[in-house]
Amino acid sequence: MTALERVARIEHRLRPWVVKLPPSLATKIFSRGRTWFAHRLETEAPSHQSIVSEPVRAWNLTFRMPVWNAAGMFKEGGGFDAMFAQGAGALLVGTTTSEAREGNVRNGVQWPAVPYPESRSASNWMGLPNPGHIAVATRISRMPRETGFPIGASLAADPLMDEDLAMKGLFNGFNAYSLAKADYLELNESCPNVPGAHSADLDRGLMRRLEIVSEKFLKSRHRPLPVVVKISNDVADEQLPSLLQTLVELGYDGVVLGNTSTQYAELRRKIKSSETALYDSFTSTYGGGLSGAVLTQRSLHLVTQAARILSAMTVPQEFHIIRCGGVFTGSDVLASMEQGVVLHQWYTGYFEGFARYGHGVYQRLSKSIAPFFMESSRTDTLS
Ligand SMILES: Cc1cc2nc3c(=O)[nH]c(=O)nc-3n(C[C@H](O)[C@H](O)[C@H](O)COP(=O)(O)O)c2cc1C
């Protein structure tokens, strides 16, 4: 067991006790701990795990496993060694912006984030800290390439910047990642932790940005470089048909459903009573985005709806749905696979898994989804 695995296991056992401390103290402890842990994971180099999952193909890429990390885990572009050795289906770095961002600080807490361990959920109000597109694209350009392990980058327009300037910065990012030979790009249109960037309402600003990116980047791509758009799990059911129609018409290659939620009152019902004091304190002091089990049902519902809508549409390009939100176990993955959604990302569930299984976290998951592939190959043989 590595030192990081040991720390994760001990911390996981202590979490339910730390949650009971006064909320401001618990927030300080958890936020510092999360930052320390994230930095360590970016540079961890464990031994290789064997993966039993069948590879899946999407666009021109092969993912050796249908699950990989959600954006925000490797904001500085690290994590290659750990994710490759663990057996993840891909590595996703970012979200980055054109200018480096310090992220949020309030009440002396930098990058506030807390878990609700019994509720298997979490809150964060980090505010997109990152070193900028160019710094992370440079790191990607130096990464080794491995079969079945694509490297993606998540990027966003700088919030609060004048729109023209922000779009210029975004294109610089697209170009930098393209030159760095990233395998796919994810446009983050759903961060709730920076002013003006939460797009549960598909506002006119979002539609304009999608059109500009389509016009200025998608239509002039020099090589096949899939671009997907990440939308909030708070997107309303009624908005899905027009959103998907727009993405397909504008030439995007997929959608990630979705990001964190800000439905504090509604999701409070899913928080265990022992954790509501911390929940109430965090959501009223910082707001932030909710992640983890509070989103499991919602993300499954959204991807199910999206798959149904897309199957009734004419879609000229290869378009994929990536499920993100409350994915913890093989059964979560199997539930969306049964709806025809194969690609998955996880964040909160990954860390819970890491605390239990350490670097074997993907190996464990791959074993529990293997029956799906055996089942489908049996069906293929019979048909
Ligand atoms: C601490 C933290 C930081 C995050 N940073 C980002 C980010 O930079 N970009 C992004 O698109 N999503 C970010 N997210 C959202 C996750 O990528 C994911 O969409 C969300 O947590 C829901 O998935 P989960 O339930 O598996 O955690 C972040 C989430 C957390 C918990």
Ligand as a Chemical Component Dictionary entry (heavy atoms), coordinates in Angstrom:
data_LIG
# 
_chem_comp.id                   LIG 
_chem_comp.type                 NON-POLYMER 
_chem_comp.pdbx_formal_charge   0 
_chem_comp.three_letter_code    LIG 
# 
loop_
_chem_comp_atom.comp_id 
_chem_comp_atom.atom_id 
_chem_comp_atom.alt_atom_id 
_chem_comp_atom.type_symbol 
_chem_comp_atom.charge 
_chem_comp_atom.model_Cartn_x 
_chem_comp_atom.model_Cartn_y 
_chem_comp_atom.model_Cartn_z 
_chem_comp_atom.pdbx_ordinal 
LIG C1  C1  C 0 -13.599 19.661 -6.267  1  
LIG C2  C2  C 0 -14.271 19.637 -7.604  2  
LIG C3  C3  C 0 -13.739 20.395 -8.661  3  
LIG C4  C4  C 0 -14.351 20.369 -9.907  4  
LIG N1  N1  N 0 -13.808 21.103 -10.949 5  
LIG C5  C5  C 0 -14.383 21.025 -12.179 6  
LIG C6  C6  C 0 -13.800 21.686 -13.297 7  
LIG O1  O1  O 0 -12.763 22.337 -13.206 8  
LIG N2  N2  N 0 -14.442 21.569 -14.498 9  
LIG C7  C7  C 0 -15.587 20.838 -14.677 10 
LIG O2  O2  O 0 -16.114 20.755 -15.806 11 
LIG N3  N3  N 0 -16.141 20.191 -13.628 12 
LIG C8  C8  C 0 -15.567 20.268 -12.418 13 
LIG N4  N4  N 0 -16.131 19.590 -11.368 14 
LIG C9  C9  C 0 -17.358 18.808 -11.598 15 
LIG C10 C10 C 0 -17.037 17.353 -11.908 16 
LIG O3  O3  O 0 -16.266 17.247 -13.079 17 
LIG C11 C11 C 0 -18.343 16.540 -12.087 18 
LIG O4  O4  O 0 -19.032 17.046 -13.183 19 
LIG C12 C12 C 0 -19.240 16.617 -10.865 20 
LIG O5  O5  O 0 -18.495 16.512 -9.675  21 
LIG C13 C13 C 0 -20.314 15.508 -10.901 22 
LIG O6  O6  O 0 -19.706 14.246 -10.935 23 
LIG P1  P1  P 0 -19.571 13.330 -9.609  24 
LIG O7  O7  O 0 -20.952 13.218 -9.018  25 
LIG O8  O8  O 0 -19.015 12.037 -10.115 26 
LIG O9  O9  O 0 -18.639 14.034 -8.684  27 
LIG C14 C14 C 0 -15.522 19.598 -10.111 28 
LIG C15 C15 C 0 -16.044 18.839 -9.048  29 
LIG C16 C16 C 0 -15.433 18.843 -7.817  30 
LIG C17 C17 C 0 -16.018 18.003 -6.707  31 
# 
loop_
_chem_comp_bond.comp_id 
_chem_comp_bond.atom_id_1 
_chem_comp_bond.atom_id_2 
_chem_comp_bond.value_order 
_chem_comp_bond.pdbx_ordinal 
LIG C1  C2  SING 1  
LIG C2  C3  SING 2  
LIG C2  C16 DOUB 3  
LIG C3  C4  DOUB 4  
LIG C4  N1  SING 5  
LIG C4  C14 SING 6  
LIG N1  C5  DOUB 7  
LIG C5  C6  SING 8  
LIG C5  C8  SING 9  
LIG C6  O1  DOUB 10 
LIG C6  N2  SING 11 
LIG N2  C7  SING 12 
LIG C7  O2  DOUB 13 
LIG C7  N3  SING 14 
LIG N3  C8  DOUB 15 
LIG C8  N4  SING 16 
LIG N4  C9  SING 17 
LIG N4  C14 SING 18 
LIG C9  C10 SING 19 
LIG C10 O3  SING 20 
LIG C10 C11 SING 21 
LIG C11 O4  SING 22 
LIG C11 C12 SING 23 
LIG C12 O5  SING 24 
LIG C12 C13 SING 25 
LIG C13 O6  SING 26 
LIG O6  P1  SING 27 
LIG P1  O7  DOUB 28 
LIG P1  O8  SING 29 
LIG P1  O9  SING 30 
LIG C14 C15 DOUB 31 
LIG C15 C16 SING 32 
LIG C16 C17 SING 33 
# 
